[in-house]
Amino acid sequence: MRRLFGSVRARATLGASLVVALALVAAGAAVLLSLRDNLTDQAGSRADAAARKVASQLLTVRSFGDLDLPDDEEQPVQVVDADGKLVAASEDLQRISGTGVDEVTPGRGGAGEKEDGGDGEDREDREDGEVDDETKYTEGSATIDGDSADYRFAAVEVSSPKGDFTVYAGGSLSDEQSAVSTALTAMLVGFPLLLAVVAGVTWLVTRRALRPVAAITAEMSAITASEDLARRVPEPDTHDEIARLARTTNETLTALQTSVERQRRFVADASHELRSPIASLRTQLEVGAAHPELLDVDGAVEDTVRLQELAADLLLLARLDAGEKPGEGRVDLAAFAREELSQRTRDHVDVHTDLKSVEVAGSRSQLARVLGNLLNNAQRHARSRVTVSTRSDGPWAVLEVADDGSGVPEGERERIFERFVRLDDARTRDEGGAGLGLAIARDVAVRHGGTLVVRAAPSGGALFELRLPSPQSSAE
């Protein structure tokens, strides 16, 4: 059963059919009840008219034999006196039920009696009478000339010179029963056909609507099998949810392709950058093993340090790509910068400071890597001066590192933040690193909710501006 209704198309068809079936049953029941009530009311109206016609005659006729009772099988009539005795009835009426008087043959005081009703009571002084305005209704059956049928009986009370009587007149329910039976038969035949049409239309419309989904599924399966992230799923020329799904899927594939290509380039560049110091270190160690007097210890140490720094950069980038949280620790940028500057011993250019206390939230170790990378870059390009400053700018804490070097060309100011990118004048091992320092600095800034940009410094060199959200400003 779960496999049978495992598709959206099957469930949509079943759901639509159930809803339509419930609606049809409710509507059909309402129609049948309304039709039955309407026809029953019409039969009651006919019965009431016949009863009142006979009741009016009771006020004027001299004997019950003079009553003009309907001889139509559709309207049987009984007249009963105050004692419940039948005094008049329609011709050929053989049996009746539902009126409270089952007699069908007039008894004493019936048709042909004198106008005093035969009850021994003198009623000559009653010159007029009246017919009660209220009509009571019952339902029952009657047999006339051998044919039985159901009727709605109207009971009208009469006060006449001859006494008090109740006139029962029936209205046939055969029309009501025939109409209800015909309508029910039509519904029993038509409803299944209508449900079949609804189910078929829903199935076809759903299949047509879901056809793009099948195409998307097939293409995604092909992409998974081929591992070709350059392929895209077909986008239907519509503006519905499926078209948006296709566009979102393609956007996801584009992002995934970009990420994978970036990862591949990263691995290739990292392999290339690692190969150089490892090869150099191995060469020096092999020469030193063969000729100890030729061992370049300082060069080996430099290559080892470079290899260590590169490995640390790669590990940090891997943690950042994995979504490492920056933390919620509070860092005073001014005190933090003083501490970091005091631990630098290999700088060849003087560092000047203009530090104002301002707090940021984040990882101290990651911010230390940002400041260290910016200082290393400034030291590499500065002529005689490097300046570090901190300040508050509205909701932001700002850290700036400026140098008086040649600066960064405007067209290269975004490219230098890409991984393994070094400008032409910084490609040698002596002058430049692996091209990861600025990329790491920007990644850390972004993960702290901030920005890192470069522009021209007042001294003509490069000015790197790090902006981070300041908890102090938010609290104020």
QUIRA-V423548 format. One record per residue. RES is the residue in three letters. SS is DSSP state (2 for helix, 1 for strand, 0 for the rest). Layout:
RES | SS
RES | SS
This chain:
MET | 0
ARG | 0
ARG | 0
LEU | 0
PHE | 0
GLY | 0
SER | 0
VAL | 2
ARG | 2
ALA | 2
ARG | 2
ALA | 2
THR | 2
LEU | 2
GLY | 2
ALA | 2
SER | 2
LEU | 2
VAL | 2
VAL | 2
ALA | 2
LEU | 2
ALA | 2
LEU | 2
VAL | 2
ALA | 2
ALA | 2
GLY | 2
ALA | 2
ALA | 2
VAL | 2
LEU | 2
LEU | 2
SER | 2
LEU | 2
ARG | 2
ASP | 2
ASN | 2
LEU | 2
THR | 2
ASP | 2
GLN | 2
ALA | 2
GLY | 2
SER | 2
ARG | 2
ALA | 2
ASP | 2
ALA | 2
ALA | 2
ALA | 2
ARG | 2
LYS | 2
VAL | 2
ALA | 2
SER | 2
GLN | 2
LEU | 2
LEU | 0
THR | 0
VAL | 0
ARG | 0
SER | 0
PHE | 2
GLY | 2
ASP | 2
LEU | 0
ASP | 0
LEU | 0
PRO | 0
ASP | 0
ASP | 0
GLU | 0
GLU | 0
GLN | 0
PRO | 0
VAL | 1
GLN | 1
VAL | 1
VAL | 1
ASP | 1
ALA | 0
ASP | 0
GLY | 0
LYS | 0
LEU | 1
VAL | 1
ALA | 1
ALA | 1
SER | 0
GLU | 0
ASP | 0
LEU | 1
GLN | 1
ARG | 1
ILE | 1
SER | 1
GLY | 0
THR | 0
GLY | 0
VAL | 0
ASP | 0
GLU | 0
VAL | 0
THR | 0
PRO | 0
GLY | 0
ARG | 0
GLY | 0
GLY | 0
ALA | 0
GLY | 0
GLU | 0
LYS | 0
GLU | 0
ASP | 0
GLY | 0
GLY | 0
ASP | 0
GLY | 0
GLU | 0
ASP | 0
ARG | 0
GLU | 0
ASP | 0
ARG | 0
GLU | 0
ASP | 0
GLY | 0
GLU | 1
VAL | 1
ASP | 1
ASP | 1
GLU | 1
THR | 1
LYS | 1
TYR | 1
THR | 1
GLU | 1
GLY | 1
SER | 1
ALA | 1
THR | 1
ILE | 1
ASP | 0
GLY | 0
ASP | 1
SER | 1
ALA | 1
ASP | 1
TYR | 1
ARG | 1
PHE | 1
ALA | 1
ALA | 1
VAL | 1
GLU | 1
VAL | 1
SER | 1
SER | 1
PRO | 0
LYS | 0
GLY | 1
ASP | 1
PHE | 1
THR | 1
VAL | 1
TYR | 1
ALA | 1
GLY | 1
GLY | 1
SER | 1
LEU | 0
SER | 2
ASP | 2
GLU | 2
GLN | 2
SER | 2
ALA | 2
VAL | 2
SER | 2
THR | 2
ALA | 2
LEU | 2
THR | 2
ALA | 2
MET | 2
LEU | 2
VAL | 2
GLY | 2
PHE | 2
PRO | 2
LEU | 2
LEU | 2
LEU | 2
ALA | 2
VAL | 2
VAL | 2
ALA | 2
GLY | 2
VAL | 2
THR | 2
TRP | 2
LEU | 2
VAL | 2
THR | 2
ARG | 2
ARG | 2
ALA | 2
LEU | 2
ARG | 2
PRO | 2
VAL | 2
ALA | 2
ALA | 2
ILE | 2
THR | 2
ALA | 2
GLU | 2
MET | 2
SER | 2
ALA | 2
ILE | 2
THR | 2
ALA | 2
SER | 2
GLU | 0
ASP | 0
LEU | 0
ALA | 0
ARG | 0
ARG | 0
VAL | 0
PRO | 0
GLU | 0
PRO | 0
ASP | 0
THR | 0
HIS | 0
ASP | 0
GLU | 2
ILE | 2
ALA | 2
ARG | 2
LEU | 2
ALA | 2
ARG | 2
THR | 2
THR | 2
ASN | 2
GLU | 2
THR | 2
LEU | 2
THR | 2
ALA | 2
LEU | 2
GLN | 2
THR | 2
SER | 2
VAL | 2
GLU | 2
ARG | 2
GLN | 2
ARG | 2
ARG | 2
PHE | 2
VAL | 2
ALA | 2
ASP | 2
ALA | 2
SER | 2
HIS | 2
GLU | 2
LEU | 2
ARG | 2
SER | 2
PRO | 2
ILE | 2
ALA | 2
SER | 2
LEU | 2
ARG | 2
THR | 2
GLN | 2
LEU | 2
GLU | 2
VAL | 2
GLY | 2
ALA | 2
ALA | 2
HIS | 0
PRO | 2
GLU | 2
LEU | 2
LEU | 0
ASP | 0
VAL | 2
ASP | 2
GLY | 2
ALA | 2
VAL | 2
GLU | 2
ASP | 2
THR | 2
VAL | 2
ARG | 2
LEU | 2
GLN | 2
GLU | 2
LEU | 2
ALA | 2
ALA | 2
ASP | 2
LEU | 2
LEU | 2
LEU | 2
LEU | 2
ALA | 2
ARG | 2
LEU | 2
ASP | 2
ALA | 0
GLY | 0
GLU | 0
LYS | 0
PRO | 0
GLY | 0
GLU | 0
GLY | 0
ARG | 1
VAL | 1
ASP | 1
LEU | 2
ALA | 2
ALA | 2
PHE | 2
ALA | 2
ARG | 2
GLU | 2
GLU | 2
LEU | 2
SER | 2
GLN | 0
ARG | 0
THR | 0
ARG | 0
ASP | 0
HIS | 0
VAL | 0
ASP | 0
VAL | 1
HIS | 1
THR | 1
ASP | 1
LEU | 1
LYS | 0
SER | 0
VAL | 0
GLU | 1
VAL | 1
ALA | 1
GLY | 0
SER | 0
ARG | 2
SER | 2
GLN | 2
LEU | 2
ALA | 2
ARG | 2
VAL | 2
LEU | 2
GLY | 2
ASN | 2
LEU | 2
LEU | 2
ASN | 2
ASN | 2
ALA | 2
GLN | 2
ARG | 2
HIS | 2
ALA | 0
ARG | 0
SER | 0
ARG | 0
VAL | 1
THR | 1
VAL | 1
SER | 1
THR | 1
ARG | 1
SER | 1
ASP | 1
GLY | 0
PRO | 0
TRP | 1
ALA | 1
VAL | 1
LEU | 1
GLU | 1
VAL | 1
ALA | 1
ASP | 1
ASP | 0
GLY | 0
SER | 0
GLY | 0
VAL | 0
PRO | 0
GLU | 2
GLY | 2
GLU | 2
ARG | 0
GLU | 0
ARG | 2
ILE | 2
PHE | 2
GLU | 0
ARG | 0
PHE | 0
VAL | 0
ARG | 0
LEU | 0
ASP | 2
ASP | 2
ALA | 2
ARG | 0
THR | 0
ARG | 0
ASP | 0
GLU | 0
GLY | 0
GLY | 0
ALA | 0
GLY | 0
LEU | 0
GLY | 2
LEU | 2
ALA | 2
ILE | 2
ALA | 2
ARG | 2
ASP | 2
VAL | 2
ALA | 2
VAL | 2
ARG | 2
HIS | 0
GLY | 0
GLY | 0
THR | 1
LEU | 1
VAL | 1
VAL | 1
ARG | 1
ALA | 1
ALA | 0
PRO | 0
SER | 0
GLY | 0
GLY | 0
ALA | 1
LEU | 1
PHE | 1
GLU | 1
LEU | 1
ARG | 1
LEU | 1
PRO | 1
SER | 0
PRO | 2
GLN | 2
SER | 2
SER | 2
ALA | 2
GLU | 0
